[in-house]
């Protein structure tokens, strides 16, 4: 007699969140990363500290810590996620972070890039 493998009910798989977006804002830089929670590895990340991003922003005389920089990081992260075929993420906000300002800029630009939120 062969016992079939257990199948997770659809209601459980609907609420699993394997990819989580985490954002960090300092006085100089904006960074965001998507973490694959089952393996605890970084799936993709973007930051204004990256050499190519920083040089392009310095050349255009843009600030690396304002809302426009956060929107640029969100767009870059969204493109990288779509390249890796990651189409849905969930958001993990810290207690002091509200959906306003830089946080809103990152999330909205990710939505424009085609990433869905759980």
N, C-alpha and C positions, 0 to 999 in steps of 0.2 A: 504494500500500500504506500502510495506516494502522498506526502502531505504538501499541499501547495504553500508557497511563500505568503506571508501575510502582506496584505495590501493596505497602505495607509488610506484612511477615509479621505475623501475629497475635502471635507470641511477642515481637516487638519492641515493638509498641504496648502490650502488657501491662505492660512495665517502664518506659515513659515516665512521668515524673512532672512534669506541667506546673505543678501548684500545690504550693508548699512553705510549710509553717508555720514561722515563726521567732519566738522569744520573747525578750524582754529584761526583766530584773528589776534594778531599782536599789534604793537604800535608801529611796526615797520612793514609787516607782510600779511598776506592772506593765503591760507592753504586749505585744501579740501582733499579728502581721501575716501575711497569706497573700500570697505573691509568685507572679506568673505568670512562670515562668522563660523561656519563649521570647521574651517581649517585655521582660522585666526591669522590670515595673511592679507596683505594689501592687494586688492585686485587692480586698482588704478588710483593715481593721485595727480594733483596739479597744484602748483604753488607759484607765487610771484618771486620766490627765491631761485627758481630754475634759471639757468643762465640765458637761455634763448628768450624767455618771457621777460626777464629783467632787462636785458639789453634792448629789446624792442620797445619796452615801456620807457626806458631812459632816452632812447632816440626820439621818441614822440613827446618827450617831456611830460609823461603822465605819472601820476602818483601810484605807488605800489601798495597802498593801504586803504584806499577809499572804496566807495560803492561801485564805481566804474571798474576798478581792478577786480572786485569780487565777481562782477558780472562776466568779465573776461575769463576768470578762472573757472567759473561754472560752465561757460561755453566750451572751453578747452577740455574740461573733464567730461562733459557730455559727448564730445567727439571721440574721446578715447574709449569711453564706455561702449558707444555704438560700434566702434572698430572691434572691440572684444566680444560683441554680441551679448552684452549685458543690457537688457532693456528695462528692468525694473529694480528700484532700490527703495529702501525705507530710510527715514531720517532719524538720527539720534541727536537731539538737542540737549545741551547742558541746561542746568536749572536757570541760569541767568540769561540764556539766549531766548529771544522772542522772535517771531516771524515778522521782522522789521529790519530795514536798513540792509546791511551786508548779507545777512542770512537770507532775506527775501531775494536779493539780487542773485545769489548763487542758485537758489532753488528755482527761481523763475527762468534763469538762463539754461538750467538743466532741462526744464520742461520744454523750452523752445527747441533744444537740441533733439528732443524725441524720447527722453527718458521718462518712464512712468514711475509714480510714487505709490507705494503700498500703504 
